[in-house]
Amino acid sequence: MSVLQKTDLRLPKLNEDDIRRYSKEMNEPEWLLESRLKSFELFRKLQPEISPLFQKYADLSGVSLDSYEYLRTSRKSSVTPTFEELGNPNFVVQAGGNVLRVPQELLEKGVIIETIQEALERHQELFKRVFLNKVVKSESDKFAAFANALFDTGVFVYVPRNTTLEEPISLVYLTDRTNSAMVSHTIIYLEPNSFAAVVEEGYSISKDTGKPLVSVLTDIQLEDASRLAFSSFNGFSKDVRSFSNKKARVGRDSTMNWTFAYMGSAFTRGRLENIMAGQGGSADDIEVLFGDGDQRFDMASDITFVSTNSTGAVYVKAALKDSARALSRGVVKITENAKKSSAFLSIHSMLLSRNAVADAIPTLEIDNNDVKATHSAAVEQIDEEKVFYLGTKGLDEETSKRLIILAFFEKAVERIPSPSLRMKIRSLVEHKWRGSVGEPPKVEEDIFEWALQFGKVSPISDIFGTHYKYRTTVEKK
């Protein structure tokens, strides 16, 4: 079952004069203004879905961009950070403003963690070089152009050569106003042989009803032999409209690790791409999606290989309850010069009710004969026979289904290198199963160990493991 294209999107009530006025008030350089104006023009021209292959799936019904205030010159945060995660010494809070805390020892090493406005004032030449070489191009997507044109908050992260950040950087997005809009731009640049970890989280703290808008663009550039671990958790309330565009350029012998947990928002549209630009680079993308009610998800995760001997993998697990809908798609593109490349793309969805809808669409585009590429896709209802099997072991139906879901997600979660992130995602799944979003409470590990052990001794550890009819492998040598 597929959703026909719906593109009646109402655009922001802005024009080029508004952008010029904002840029002048913020004392932005001319090159940045030109970038904004070009992006705004593309935003107005581009279709919500550019690819002809997927245009019929585009569905923006109920999403409007015309009722928000954009390009605010005064952004004071009305939020006092209270979440336990903000005990981390390196964090940025964005809720109508920015709060930064950066340890002195990092500053002495040359690490830069600043708002974009601060970076323009203090390190303009460095920021200009990185910004103009960005990988998230406005012409690639309508909502990338939207964020490139209208961002009024953001963060610049720069890690110099041979530097390792021992603690992760936390980026926390908080919606705190009815019908508020947050358009943010994050730029991360790692010099050769450096390492950093970034944890991005989104929460809603206002009890007011409305339809807040969050649009986050993340541009990552990894130089040779650098490593970045980026984790993103969507815990927004179910009145939020969320847009995300993320792209990384992976250099020679560099490593990019992504971890995503999509639990919140009424509507979530995510675009992710890894550009394997350097020989020997690797990228790993693990995504967990759990929807209920009438939540909608439109997700795309792509890998493009342009250099030799690179590896890339995408693992997507989606579970849907009630009337939730999800489109999960991905494209692996291996160019003519990207010989000896290896790619894997897996999209598996489980439907927990008759009204839930999922589309899983993996695609391979291969232009040379010396590669390995595999894709796997499946959409299936929860197996009532397995629920019955667990019932014979003394478990009630609710617990049985919860165990099946935990085991289903575990095939992706177990690949996450960080034990703390694995437990956090398991907690998010457990919290979501109980019908809540946002910051999950601490839960006992017993239920997860139970699910893991159950997965080892029964055939449901991977519900799609034996469904070879869904598996396609292309191997050319």
N, C-alpha and C positions, 0 to 999 in steps of 0.2 A: 504494500500500500504506500503510495507516494503523495506528497502534497504539491498541488499545482502552484506555479509562481504567482505570488501576490506582491506587487511592488507599489502599492498606493502609499508611499512613504511621504509624510509631510516634512519638509526641510526646515532648518532654522531660519528665523526671520532676521537674516544678516546680509550685509553686502560688503563689497571690498572696502568701502569707506570706514566701516566699523573695524575691520582688521587693521587698516592703516592707523586709525585713531588709537587703538589699543597698543600697537607696536610703538607708536610715538610716545605714548604715556609711559610705557615700560622701558623706553630708551633702548630699544633693540636695534642691532646693526641692520644695514640695508639688505645684506645677504639673507638674513633670517626673514625679513619682511617679504622678500621676493619668493622665498620658499613657501611661506604661508599663502601668498596670493596664488601661486601656481597650484598648490594643493587644493585650495578652495575651488578653483576653476574645475579641477579634475573631479572633485567631490560632486559638484552639481551636474557634471556630464556623465559620470560612470553609472552603469546599472548596479543594483545591489549584488548581483551575481554576474561576474564577467565571463566565466567559463560557459560555453554553450552546452557542455556535458551536464552541468548541474543547474542550469537556469530554471528548469521545471520544478526544482525542489525549493527554490527561494520562497520564503514565507515570512513577511514582516508585518502581517496583520496585527493590529493592536499596538504597533510600535510607532511612536511619533517623536520627531526631534524639534518641533516648532514651539513647544511650551516651556522652554528652559532659558535661563539667562547664561550667556556664554561670555568668555573673555573678560572676566572680572579682574580689575586691577588691584583690588584690596581683598586679600584672602587671609583672614584671621581665623584660626581654628577655634571653634567653640567647644572642642572635645578635649577632655583630660584623659591621657592614656591610662587605662586601668588594667588591660589584659596582662596576664602573667607573662606572655611572650615578650612584652616590652621591657622586661628586666634585662634583655639582651643589651650589651653596651653599644651596639651599632644598629640604630634603627631610624627609620623615617616614618612619620605619621602624616597621612594626607587626608584631611577632612575639611575642605574649604581652605586649606593652608598647609604649611609644612612645619614640622618640628624635627630638628636634627640633633643627634647626639653622636659625636665621633670621638673616640679616645685619643688622647694626645699622642700616644705612641704610634698610632696609625698615621697621623698627620706628619710626624717626624720621618716616617718612611716614604712620604710622598703620595700616600693614598688620598684620593679626593672623593668625598661623598658630600655633594652639595646640591642645593636646588639649581635648576637650570638658570634662573636669574642670577644666582651667586656665581655660577660657573662663567656666565657671560661677563660679569664684572671683574672676576679675579683671574680667569684662565681662558680668555676669549680665543686666543690663537689655537690652543690645544682643542678647545671645545669646537671651534669652527672646523678644524681638520677632521675630527671624528664625526661631527654632524653631517658635513657635506659628503662623507663617505658612507653614509648609513645604508643599511640593507633593506629596511622597510620602505619601499618606494611607494609614493602616492598613486602612481599609475597601476599598481598591482591590485588595489582593492578600494572600493568606495569608502569604507569606514577607516581604512588606513589614511586615506586622504583627509577624511573628516578630522581625525586626531592630529595629523600633521598640521592642519590649518588652524585648528581652534584650541589647541592645548594651552591652558593657562596655569598649569602646575606641572611639576616633574622633577626628576632627579638625574644627576650625572654622577656615575661611578667610574673611577679610573684607578686601576691597580698597576703600579709600575713593575718593571722587569724584575724577575727573581724575588717576588714578594708573595708570601702566603698569608691570607687572613685566617686566623685561628677560629674566630667566631663568625657566624653568619650575619649578613646584613638583612634586617627586617624592613619590608615595605608594607605598611598597613593602610588600607583604604577604608574609610569610615563614612557611610552615608548618614547624615545627621539632620537633613531638612526635607520637608515635603516638596516634591517636584524639584529637587536640587539636581544639578548636573556637575559631574566631575570629569574633566577631560585631561588626562595626564600622559606625560611622555617620559619614559625611562630610557636612558642610554647607558650601556655598560661596555667598557673598553678594557680588555686585559692585555697588557704587554706580554712579550715572550716569557715563558717559564714562570707564570704566576698562577695563583689559585684563589678562588673566592666561592662562597656559597651565598645565595640570596633566597630568602623566604618571603613570598608575597601572599598577603592575606586580605580578604575583604569581608567586612561585617557591617550590619546595620544596627544603629544604637538608638534610633528614634522610633517611638511608638506611633507617631503620626501616620495617617494613611496618605498615600500619594504614589507617584511613579518615578522615583529617583532614577537618574541615568548615570551610568559609569562607563567611561571609555578609556581604556588603558592601552597604550602603544609601547612595546618594549623592543628596543633595537640593541643587539648584542654583537660585538666584534671580538673574536678571539684570535690573537696572534699565535705564532708558532709555539707548540709545547705548553700552551696554557690550558687551564681546566676550570670549568664553571659548572656548579650544580645549582639549578634554579627550580624552586618548588612553588606552586601556586595553589591556594585554597580559596574557593568561592563559597563563602558562608553568608552571603547577602540574604536579606529577607525576600519573601516571594512577591514583593511589589517592585523590585528593582529590574531595570533593563540593562543588561551588561554586554559590552562589546570589548573584545580583546584581539589585538594583532601583535603577534610575537614572531620574531625571526632572528636567527643566528647565522653568522658567517664563521665557519669552523676552519681554522688554519692548519698548517702542516703539523701532524702529530698532536693535535689538540683534541680535547674531549669536552663534549657538551651533554650534560645530563638534565633531562626535564622530568618533573613529577607534577601531575595535576590531579586535583580532586574537585569536581564540579558537583555541588550539592544544592546551592541556593539560586536565587534570581527567578523571576517569572519567565524571562527570556534571556538566553545566553547564546551569543554568537562568537565563536572563537576561530581564529586563523593562526596556524603555527607552521613555520617552515624552517628547515635546516639546510643551509647551503654548504655542501662539503667541498670547500674551495682549496684545501691543501692536502697533499699526499699523506696518507696514514692517519687522517682524522677520523674521529668516531663520534656518533651521536646516538643517544638512547632517549626515547620518549615514552613515558608510562602515564596513561590517563585512566582515571576512574570516574565514572559518571553515574549518578543515582538520582532519578527524577520521580516525583509523585505529583498528585493533584493534576493541574493542567499545565505544568511546566513544559517549556519548549527549549530544545537545544539544537543548534546548527553548528557543527564542529567540522573542521578540516585540518588534517595534519599531514604535511608533505615533506619529502626529502628530495633534494636535487643534488646529483653528483656531477661535479665538473672536474675533479682531479682523480688520480689513480689511487688504488689500494686503500680506499676509505670504506668504512662500515657505518650502517645506519639502521635503526630498528624503531618501529612504532608498535606499541601494545595498547589497545583500547578495550576497556571492559565497561559496558553500559547495562544498567538494570533499570527498568521502568515499571512503576506502579500506576494504578488508577487510570487517568487519561493522559498521562505524560507522553510526549513525542520527542524523538531524537533522530537527527540525521548525522551519522558519523561517516566521514569519508577521508580518503587519503590518496595521494599520488606519489609514487616513486618514479622519478625521472633520472635515468642514467644517460649522460650525454656521450657523444662519440669518443671523446678523449678520456673518459673515466673508466679505464680498463682495470680489471682486478677488483672491482667494487663488489660489495656484498650488502644486500638490503633485505629487510624483513618487515612486512606490514600485516598486522593482525587486528581485526575489528570484530568483536563478539558482543552480542546483545542478548539479554534475557528479558522476556516479558512476563510480568507478574500478575497481569490482569488482562481481560479480553479487550479492553478499550485502549490499552497502551499500543503505541506505534513506534517502530524502529526501522530505519533504513541503514544498511551497512554496505558501503561502496568502496572497495579498494581498487586501485588502478595502477598498472605498470606501463611505463613508457621507456623502452630500452633501445638505444641507438648503437650498441656495439656488441660483439659476439664473445667477449671475454669477461663475463660477469656472473654473479649468482644473485637471484632475486626470487623471493617467495612472498606470496600473499595469501591470507586466510580470512574468511568472513563467514559469519553465521548469525542468524536471528532465530530464537526458539522460545517457546513458552516454557515456564518452569515445569519440570517433569513430575506429574502427580504420582507416578510409580515410586519415585525416590522419596517423595513426602510420605507415602505409605510405608516404604522400607524403614524410614526413621521412626515412624509410628510404632512399628513392631519392636523397636528397641526401647519403647517406653516414653518417647518424646511426644509432646502435643504438637498440633499442626503449626502453631505460630513459631515455636522453637525450631521445628523441622525446617520451615522455610527460611528462617533466619540463618541457620547453619548452612543451607544450600547457597544462600547469597554470599556469606562470608567465604565459603570455599570457592565459589565462582570468581570473586574478586581476587582471591589469594594468588592465583596464577600470575597476575600482574603485580600485586603488591610485593610478593616475595622477591622480585627482581630489584626492588629499591635498595640501594647500598646502605642507606642510613637506618639503623634500628629504630631511632626515635621517630623518623618520618613514617616508617612502616606502621608503628603503633598509632601514630596520629591519624593516618588514613583509616585504619581499622576502627578507631574511635569515631571518626566522622561517619563511617558506614553504619555503625551501631546506632549512633545518634539519629541519623537520617531514618533508619528503620523505625525508630520510635516516633517519627513524625515531626522532628525538629530540625532547624538549621541554625547556623551561627556557631559560636564557640562551644565545642562539645565538652561535657564533663569528663573527668577521669573515669575510666571503666576498668573492671577487673580483666586481667589477661586470660583468666580461665576459659572464657567462651571462645577466645581466639585459638588457644592451644587445643581446645576441643575440636574446633573446626579443622585445624591443621591435621590433627591425628585422624580425624574422620576422613579427610581427603586422602591420607596415605593408605587407609585400609579399605576404602570403598571406591566404586567406579565413578563417583561424582566429583572427584577432585578437579577434573576439567571436563565440564559437561559437553564440550565440543571435541574432545581429544580423539574420538573415534569416527567423527563425521568427515571422512576423507572427501566426500562429494563436494564439500565446501572449500577444499584446499586446492590451490593452484601453484605450481612451482615452475619457474622458468630458469633453466640453467644452461648457459651457453659457454662453450669453451673452444 
